Amino acid sequence: METTAVRELEFFHYHSGASIWHRHDPRLKLLELSLWSIMALASSPEVMGVIALILIVLLGISGTRISRMRKPLVFWAIMAFTIILTAGSSGGTGSADRLVIGSCSLPFNPEGLARGALRAARLLTVLMAGQLLSATTDPSDLAAALRKILFFLPSSWSSSLATAISLTLAFIPRILDEAAIIRDAAFSRGLGSRRSPLRRMVSLGLPMAEATLRRADLTTEALLSRCYSENPTLPELRIKIRDLLLSLGVIVPPSVLMMCISCK
């Protein structure tokens, strides 16, 4: 059971390391994630491909294995199939835009299939960027970075928002851990495929809600026992020359390519 729980925590969970990307300034990571996401969603396929290549290299440098992304990749595959199928079956009006399977005639649009595949690829790129940030950034460093970025807000607001976001990132793996334990316990007691989906949902959902609330209470008690305040002492962040060089190295290539394509 413990092995299953650990396997559930692989995605969107911080893994300590000493790689250059682990030591990269979290403020620049947030900036790079934002720029990557915008360019991947709004730019040409060539720019998206460059960003995806950069992300694959950085994931390899940081020690993130493909096996850690197995479950999100399954989710992405389902979403990609839905997106491609929906886009491919829209826009077909003429007889040439019909796919005949036996006695069935379905709308078929090759251009829609291409657009759907491109949207699915954009979604995967953003997913990889989120995995890179969460797997290499300590929640406390992320909270400190958010407080620095949100300097224009009142101190109490920026502190509360930064703490909430960092706690959320730290809390998600715990919820997945509880879900794995509850699922294994339920299946070991005979909650198999013969049960109706509604009964399975109720049998798993109620204990999951209870475990989540219990985990939230334990987290609150832990914060209070450590004299948590709205202005905690956070790690000091300093941008070094290597951070700037690394940031330029991962942002400039797709930006230059995007400008060259837009100028044509």
N, C-alpha and C positions, 0 to 999 in steps of 0.2 A: 504493500500500500504506500509505503514511504517513497518507493521509486516512482510510482505513478504520480504522486504529489509533486515530486521534484520535476518530473517531466512537464507537468502542467505549468510550472513557474518559469520555463525557459524564455517565453516571449514577453516583451515589455517588462523585463525585470533587470535590475542593475547587477552586473557581474564585474567584480573588482578586477583590475588589471594594471599593468605598467606600460601599456602601449602609448605611442605618441598621441593617439586620439583620446585615450583615457585622460591624459594630462592636458588636453586642449582646453582652453578657457570656455566655461559653459555659456558665457554671454555670446561668444562668437558662434558656439554650436547652435544656439537658438536662432541667431541671425541667419546662419547658413541653412538651417532647416526651413526657415520661412522662405528664403530665396529659392531653395531647391523646389519646395512645394509649389510656389507660384510659377516658376519656369516650367516645371514638369506638367502642370495642369493647363498652362496657357500658351506654351511655345510649340515649336515644330517637333516632329518625331525625332529629328536629328539631335536637337538639344536635349530632349528627354533621354535619348540613348546615351549621350555623354554623361548626363547626371547619373543614370543607372550604372554605368561603368565605374564612375567614381565611388558610388555607394558600395558596389561589390568589392572594390579594392579596399575601402575603409573597413568594411565588415570583416574582410579577411585579416587585415592588420590588427584589428581589435580582438580577434580570436572568436568571433561569433560564427558558430557552425550552422550549416544549412539545416541540420536536424532540429535546431532550436526554433526554426520557423516552420516546422512541419504543420502544426495546427493552423496558424494564420494563413499558410499557403493553401491549405484545404479550403478555408473560408474564402480566400481570394478566388480560388478556382471555381467555387460555386457562384460567387458574384460575377466573375468574368463570363461564365457560361450564360448566366441570366442576361447580362448586358449585351453580349454578342447576339444571343438569340432574339432579344427584343429589337435590337437595332437592325438585324438582318431580316426580320419579318415585317418591318415598317417601310412604307414608301413604295411597295410594289403594286402597281395598278394594271399594267398591261399583261398580255398573255405570256410575254417573254419573261415576266417577273413572277412567274409561278413555279413552284417546285412540286412536281407530281410524284407522290409516293403511293403506288397502288391505285386505289380509288380516291385517295385524298389529294387535294390541291391546296398547297400552302403558299402564302406570299413569300417571295424570296428577292432580296435586294443585295447584290454583291457589294455595292458601295456602303450599304448599311453595315454589312459584316466587317468591312475594313474600319469603319468609324467605331464600331463596338469593340473591336480588338484594340484599337488605339486607346480608347477610354479605359479598358481593362489594364493595359500596360501603364497608363498614367496612375491608376489606383495602386498598382504594385510598387511603383517608384516611391509614392508617398508613404506606403506601408514600410518599405525598407528604410526610408529616412527616419521614421518614427522609431523603428527598432534600433537604429544606430544611436539615436539620442538616448533612449531609455537604457540601453545595455551598457553604455559607457559613461553615464553621468550619475554621480551620487545624488540622492534626493536633497541632502543638505546643501551641496554645491549648487544645485538647481534653484533652491529657495534663495540662496544668496544672490545668484545671478538675476532672478526675477525682481528682487528688491532693488538691485542696482538699475535694472532696466525701467522699473516703474517709479523712478525717483520723483517724477512730476506729480504723483499722487500723494495725499497725506500719508504720513508715516504709518499710522495705524491701518489704513486701507492697504497699502502695499505689503506690509508685514503679514496681515491676515490672508491676503490673496496668495502671496508666495508660499505661506505655510500650508494653505489649503491645497494648492497644486502639488507641492512636494509630498504631502501626506496621501493625496490621491494616488500618485505614482507608486508610493510605497505600500499602499493599501490593496491595490489591485492584485498583486501576487498572493497576498494572504487570502483574498476572496477565492481565487482560483485554487489555492491549497485546500480550503474548506470544501469547495465544490468537488474536488477529486476524492477527498476522504468520504464525503456523504454519498457520492455516486458509487464508490467501491463497496461501501457498507450496504447500500440498498441492493446492489446487484448480488452481493453475497447472501442476502436474505431472500432471494428469489424474485426480485423486481426485474423481470426479463422482458423480452419482446412480446410475450403473450398478454401482458397487461395493456390496457388501452392507453393511448398517448396522454389523455387527460389525467388518468390516474397516476401515470408516471410523473407528469408535470407537477401534480399536487404533492406526491410523495417526495419529490426532490426539492420542490420550490419552498415548501414550508420550513423544513429543516435548514435550507440554505438561508432564508430570511432570518431565522432565529440565530444562526451562526454569524451572519453578517452583523446583526445588532450587537451580539455578544462581543465580537471582535472590536466593534466601534467603542463599546463601553470600556474594554480593556485598554484600548489606545488612549482614550480620554483619561483614565485613571493613571496610566503611565506618564502622560504629559503633566498632569497635576502633581504627581508625586515627585517630579523632577523640577517643580517650580517653574513651569512654562509661563512665559510672559509674551506680550504682543511684540516685544522688541528683543528677541533672543540674540545671543552672540553667535553670529554665523561665520563661516570660514572667510578669511580675507582673500579676495581675488585680485590678481595682478596679471595684466596682459603682457606677455613677453614677446620678444622679437620672433621667436619660433612660432608663436600662436598667429601672429600677423602673416608670416610667410606661408604657413599651412592654410590659413583662411584664404589668402590670395590664390594659392595653388588649386583649391577646390571650387572657387567661385569664378575666377577669371575665365577659364576655358569655356564653360557653357555660356557665360555672359557675352564673350567675344563672338562665339558662334551664333548666338541669337541676334546680335547686332548685325553681323555680316549677312545673315539670311534676310533680316528685315530690310536691309539696304538694297537688296537685289530688285 
